[in-house]
Amino acid sequence: MGLDNPVHILILLIVLLLVFGAKRLPEVGRSLGDGMRGFKESLSGAGAHDALPAVQVPATELTAAPPVRDAHLFAPAPALESSELVAGTTTPRRSTS
């Protein structure tokens, strides 16, 4: 039922050959091997990143951000009073005078 039968492995290889082609099959195998090797190294904790020395970054003082130019453009609009609103909507009532 599984891949223990050589016929199943042969059918799988033929399907892979048809899907990827003869030129791309070695490239796919190489990238799959590199991915598996990287995964194995990440699980074991070994790798080049352990050999790098730790760099300490000097702490700097935090300063306040400069004031925003044109801050009035971002200010919220003034609230409308209930007498200025049309009943049931949020649109202001136009004066008729």
C-alpha positions in Angstrom: 0.0 0.0 0.0 2.9 2.4 0.8 6.1 3.2 -0.9 7.6 -0.2 0.1 6.7 -1.6 -3.4 9.3 -0.8 -6.1 6.5 -0.4 -8.6 5.0 2.5 -6.6 8.4 4.2 -6.4 8.9 3.8 -10.2 5.4 5.3 -10.8 6.2 8.2 -8.5 9.5 8.8 -10.3 7.8 8.8 -13.7 5.2 11.3 -12.5 7.9 13.6 -11.1 9.8 13.3 -14.4 6.7 14.3 -16.3 5.8 17.2 -14.0 9.2 18.8 -13.6 11.1 17.6 -16.7 14.5 16.0 -17.1 16.4 19.4 -16.9 14.7 20.7 -13.7 14.7 17.4 -11.7 18.3 17.7 -10.5 17.7 21.3 -9.5 14.6 20.3 -7.5 16.4 17.5 -5.8 19.3 19.8 -4.9 17.0 22.5 -3.5 15.1 19.9 -1.5 18.3 18.5 -0.1 19.5 22.0 0.9 16.2 22.7 2.6 16.3 19.4 4.5 20.0 20.1 5.5 19.0 23.6 6.8 16.1 22.2 8.7 18.3 19.6 10.3 20.9 22.3 11.3 18.2 24.5 12.8 16.9 21.7 14.9 20.3 20.7 16.2 21.3 24.3 17.0 24.5 24.1 15.0 25.3 26.6 12.3 27.3 29.7 11.3 25.1 32.0 13.3 26.6 30.6 16.6 30.1 31.6 15.6 29.2 35.3 15.2 30.2 37.5 18.2 27.5 39.3 20.0 27.5 43.1 19.3 26.4 45.4 22.0 24.6 48.5 20.8 25.2 51.6 23.0 22.0 52.9 24.5 21.1 56.4 23.3 18.8 58.9 25.0 15.3 59.1 23.6 14.4 62.6 22.5 10.9 64.0 21.9 9.8 64.1 18.3 9.8 67.5 16.7 6.4 69.2 16.4 4.4 68.3 13.4 4.1 71.1 10.8 0.5 71.8 9.8 -0.8 70.0 12.9 -4.1 71.9 12.4 -4.8 69.8 9.3 -4.9 66.7 11.5 -7.0 68.1 14.3 -10.5 66.6 14.7 -13.5 68.5 13.3 -15.5 70.4 15.9 -18.6 68.5 17.1 -22.0 69.7 15.8 -24.7 70.5 18.3 -28.0 68.6 18.1 -29.9 71.7 16.9 -27.6 71.8 13.8 -28.4 68.3 12.8 -31.3 67.1 10.6 -33.4 64.6 12.5 -32.1 61.0 11.9 -28.9 62.0 10.0 -25.5 63.3 10.7 -25.5 66.0 8.1 -25.7 69.6 9.2 -28.9 71.6 8.6 -28.5 74.4 6.1 -29.6 77.7 7.3 -32.3 79.2 5.1 -31.7 82.9 6.0 
